[in-house]
């Protein structure tokens, strides 16, 4: 029996997986160079909190949004709490759970990181056009659902949870984004 088709598909899957893992590590390492007060993982954890309804900001839900274990999320959140960027309190809904709230200094760190994050996105995706970005996103969402679990990402706007007028910062960040994308 000829298994050349199966061997080729298995090879491609192994290469895709290895490349995805390597790219993920490389992206995280590079992102850490851009962000000042936060690591990339800390930034994403706070972003996850901001994308969840306030009554659902449990360690379990944050871990699910980040695609990690509850234990890993707990370690990450403990580190962020020590920096004073989040506050952890008992849940009003489930006394066995805790809710996490982003503090004022955490919001400020996110605002400061947002500009760096915009530059980071422009730099790492510089060689991608809009269609390629859309295709990549669609393929990654499809991969994320390999276990049948629906992907719940970061599509909604968490900006409404951050109060204040940051239009100058946003304009400056978008101008830099445009400049970097146009080169």
C-alpha positions in Angstrom: 0.0 0.0 0.0 1.2 3.5 -0.9 1.2 5.9 2.0 3.0 8.8 0.3 -0.1 11.1 0.5 -0.4 10.4 4.3 3.3 10.8 4.8 3.3 14.2 3.0 0.3 15.4 5.0 1.9 14.3 8.3 5.1 16.0 7.3 3.2 19.3 6.5 1.3 19.1 9.8 4.6 18.5 11.8 6.2 21.4 10.0 3.2 23.7 10.6 3.1 22.8 14.3 6.9 23.2 14.8 6.8 26.5 12.9 3.8 27.7 14.9 5.5 26.9 18.2 8.7 28.5 17.2 7.0 31.6 15.8 4.9 31.9 19.0 8.0 31.9 21.2 9.9 34.3 18.9 6.9 36.7 18.8 6.6 36.7 22.6 10.3 37.3 23.0 10.2 40.2 20.5 7.0 41.7 22.0 8.7 41.8 25.4 11.3 44.2 23.9 8.5 46.6 22.8 6.4 46.8 25.9 7.9 48.8 28.8 6.0 48.0 32.0 4.5 44.7 31.0 5.6 41.5 29.3 3.6 40.3 26.3 1.9 37.7 28.4 1.0 40.2 31.1 -0.3 42.6 28.5 -2.5 39.8 27.0 -3.8 38.8 30.5 -4.9 42.4 31.2 -6.4 42.6 27.7 -8.3 39.4 28.5 -9.7 40.9 31.7 -10.8 44.0 29.8 -12.5 41.8 27.2 -14.6 39.9 29.8 -17.7 41.2 31.4 -16.7 42.4 34.9 -18.7 39.8 36.7 -17.0 37.1 34.6 -13.3 38.0 35.3 -12.5 34.8 37.0 -9.1 33.0 36.7 -10.9 30.2 34.9 -12.4 32.6 32.3 -9.2 34.5 31.9 -7.3 31.2 31.4 -9.8 30.1 28.8 -9.5 33.4 26.9 -5.7 33.1 26.9 -5.8 29.4 25.9 -3.8 28.3 29.0 -4.3 26.4 32.2 -5.9 27.8 35.3 -2.6 27.3 37.1 -0.6 29.2 34.5 -3.1 32.0 34.5 -3.0 32.1 38.3 0.8 32.5 38.3 0.6 35.2 35.7 -2.1 37.1 37.5 -0.2 36.9 40.8 2.8 38.5 39.2 0.6 41.3 37.7 -1.1 41.8 41.1 2.3 42.3 42.7 3.0 45.1 40.3 -0.3 46.7 41.4 -1.9 46.5 37.9 -4.8 44.3 39.0 -6.8 43.7 42.2 -8.2 40.3 43.1 -11.3 40.0 45.3 -13.9 37.4 46.1 -16.6 36.9 43.5 -20.1 38.1 44.4 -21.6 35.3 42.3 -19.5 32.3 43.3 -17.8 32.5 46.7 -15.3 29.8 45.6 -14.1 32.1 42.8 -12.3 35.4 42.6 -12.8 38.3 40.3 -10.0 40.3 38.9 -10.2 44.0 38.2 -7.7 46.2 36.4 -6.5 49.0 38.7 -5.9 52.6 37.6 -2.1 52.0 37.4 -2.9 48.8 35.3 -5.0 50.9 32.9 -2.2 53.4 32.6 0.3 50.6 31.9 -2.1 49.3 29.2 -2.5 52.8 27.6 1.3 53.2 27.6 1.8 49.7 26.2 -0.9 50.3 23.5 1.3 52.6 21.5 4.2 50.2 21.7 1.9 47.4 20.8 0.7 49.2 17.7 4.3 49.6 16.6 5.0 46.0 17.4 2.0 44.9 15.2 3.1 47.1 12.3 6.7 45.7 12.5 5.9 42.0 12.8 3.1 42.0 10.2 5.0 44.4 7.8 5.2 41.9 5.0 1.5 40.9 5.2 -1.3 42.5 3.2 -4.8 42.8 4.5 -6.0 39.6 2.7 -3.1 37.6 4.1 -3.8 38.9 7.6 -7.4 37.9 7.3 -6.5 34.4 6.0 -4.0 33.9 8.8 -6.5 34.9 11.4 -9.2 32.6 9.9 -6.7 29.7 9.8 -5.5 30.3 13.4 -9.1 30.4 14.6 -9.8 27.1 12.7 -6.7 25.6 14.4 -7.8 26.9 17.8 -11.1 24.9 17.5 -9.4 21.5 16.9 -10.9 20.2 20.1 -14.5 21.4 19.2 -14.3 24.4 21.6 -15.6 27.5 20.0 -13.0 30.3 19.8 -13.9 33.4 21.9 -11.2 35.9 21.2 -10.6 39.6 21.4 -13.0 40.8 18.7 -15.1 43.1 20.9 -13.8 46.6 21.8 -12.4 46.7 25.3 -11.7 50.4 24.9 -14.9 51.4 26.6 -13.5 50.0 29.9 -10.7 52.5 29.8 -11.8 55.9 30.7 -10.2 59.1 29.6 -9.4 61.0 26.4 -6.6 59.3 24.6 -7.3 60.6 21.2 -3.9 62.3 20.9 -2.1 59.0 21.9 -4.3 57.1 19.5 -3.7 59.5 16.6 0.1 59.4 17.3 0.0 55.6 17.4 -2.0 55.3 14.2 0.2 57.8 12.4 3.3 55.7 13.4 1.4 52.5 12.4 0.7 54.0 9.0 4.3 55.1 8.5 5.6 51.7 9.4 3.1 49.9 7.2 3.8 52.1 4.2 7.6 51.6 4.2 
